[in-house]
Structures are given as structure tokens and as C-alpha cells.
């Protein structure tokens, strides 16, 4: 089965995604578990640094992300931008 992303305003198909196979799902779960194990072993200082970098990524890509929100959810770009700014602020 193929999943589709539809623009809620125009009804236009934006992108299609193939479902994952059982093997792909198993692999992704294993990778997530390994990442979680590494995350647990990092210091709070390292966590803080990563969150600070995430804040910068969100802010530097805010225009792209807010347009994507508008296309995928029908959210006004202005509202998407505010949501991204809030998330970046929380990460900081």
C-alpha cells in the first residue's frame, strides 16, 4: 500500500510513500533502540548542546518548515512560523 500526502486546500497529491516491509520496521526499531542506549549514556551537557543545535536548525529552516506545514496541514504560514519559533525557544 502507498501512503499519500495530500494538500488539504487544493486536494492535490504532494508526495507518495511506500509502506515499510517487516524487515525495514525491525531494522528501524533496532536503530532506535541503539540510539536510545547511546542517548542514555551521554551527559546532560551533551544533551544541552544537541538541543541548542536543534534550536538553530529550526530557526535557520523556519521558512521551509512553515511552508511545509501549510502544504501538509493547511496551516497558515504565519502560524507555522510561530510554532517553529516556540519549538526553537523550548529547545534553547
Buried (B, 14 or more C-beta within 10 A) or exposed (E): EEEEBEBEEEEEEEEEEEEEEEEEEEEEEEEEEEEEEEEEEEEEEEEEEEEEEBBEEBBEEBEEBBEBBBBBEEBEBEEBBBBBBEBBEEBE
